């Protein structure tokens, strides 16, 4: 199960990604926003990430205007490794090497077709482990400090 959320700046792209998730048969929970009225992205990030950390969802997709603010907020939640991506290479390698569990994008930066490709790469790429696990463990240790 995927959790998806956006602020008003990412609403349109979120709606396009939802259609793509449905077409690929991927189940998701949409936590909002549900229109283009202004909302605060930290609230959306927190709610989405809590669904991951409590086990209701295993990955997330978050969208704001640039993807930056919502990724910063998401990364404040213990256990979340959110990556703001604007290209396919980054979307793939943040899973492969960083075991990211949240893909963040900018609704004003990433076109729908590119976003769909990035979502597919993010969801379909498995963490490589090996030497990369040591680095993930170090990230987790920072959270514990």
N, C-alpha and C positions, 0 to 999 in steps of 0.2 A: 504494500500500500504506500502510495506517494502522497505527501501533503504539498499543496500548492497554495501560494498566497502572493498578494501584491498590494502595493499602495496605489493611489490614483494614477501615478505616472506609469505604472506597469499593468494597469487593468486591461487594456486592449490586447497586449501581448499575452497576458495570462489566459484570456478567453481563447485566443488562437491555439495556445499550447494545450488547453483542455480538450479541444477538438482533436488535436493530434494524439493525445493520450487515449482518448476514446477509440480512435481509429486503430491504434496498435493494441487495444485490449488491456491497457494498463489502468488499474483501479487507482482512484485518487480521492482525496478529501480537499475541497476548496474552502479555505478558512476566510476568504475575502481578500480584498474589498469586493463589493458587488456592484460598483458603479464608479463614476469618475469624480465623485465628491471627495474632497481632501480628507485624508486620514494620515496618521503618523506611522511610518514604516517600522519603528521599533516595536510597536504593539503587535503588528502582523508577524514580524520575525520571532518574537518571543512565543506567541501562541503556536506558530508552526513548529518551532524547534522543540517545544515541550511535547508535542505529539511524537516526535522522534525519540526524545530521551525517555519518555514513559512507555515506549514500545508500541504505541498505536500505529505508527508509520515507520518505515525503515529508511526512507530518503525524502528529501524535500527539494522543491523548486520555488525560489523566491524572486520577485521582480519589483524593482522600483524604477525611477527615471533613468538612473545610471547603473544600478546594480551595486554601487559602492556602499551607500548608506545602509541598505538592508543586509549586506554581507557583514558590515562592521557590527551591526546589532546582533545578527545571528551568531557571530563568533564569540559573543559575550556569554552565551549559554554553554555551560559545562557539557562536554561530550560532543559538541558540534564542530565540524570542520567544514565551514562554508567557503566556497570559492567563487569569486566574481569573474565570470568568463565572457569573452566577446568573440571567441573563435573556437573552431572544432578541435584544434590541437590541445588547447588548454582544457576544454571540457573532457577530453579523453584522458589526458595525463594527470588531471587532478584526481581522478578515480584510480588510475593505474598506479601512481606513485604516492599520492597523498591520502588515499582512501577517504576523500571528501564525501560527506553525506548530504550536503546541500549545494545545489547549483544556483547561483545568483546571476541575474542578467539585468541589463538596462533596457527597459521598454522604449526608451528614446534613442537607443544605441544599436540594438540588434533587430534585424528584420525577421519577420515570422518564419520564412523558409530556413534561414540560418539557425534560428532558435530551435526549430524542429530537429535539425541535424544534430545540434549540440545536445538536446535532450536525449536523443537516441544513443549517442556516444556515451553520455554520462550514465544513463540507466543500464546500458548493455555491457559496459566495461567493468571487469572484475579487478579488485585490488591485487597487485602483483606480489605483495608481501616481501619476503626476503630482506634484503638490506634496507628496504623502505620501512619495514615494521619498526626498526630501531629508531627511525626518525619520528614516526608517529608516536612511539612510546615517549620520546623526549617532549613532544608537544603536549601530551597528556600530563607529563611531570610538571610542566610549566603551569598547567591548570591547577595542580595540587598545591602550588606555592602560596 
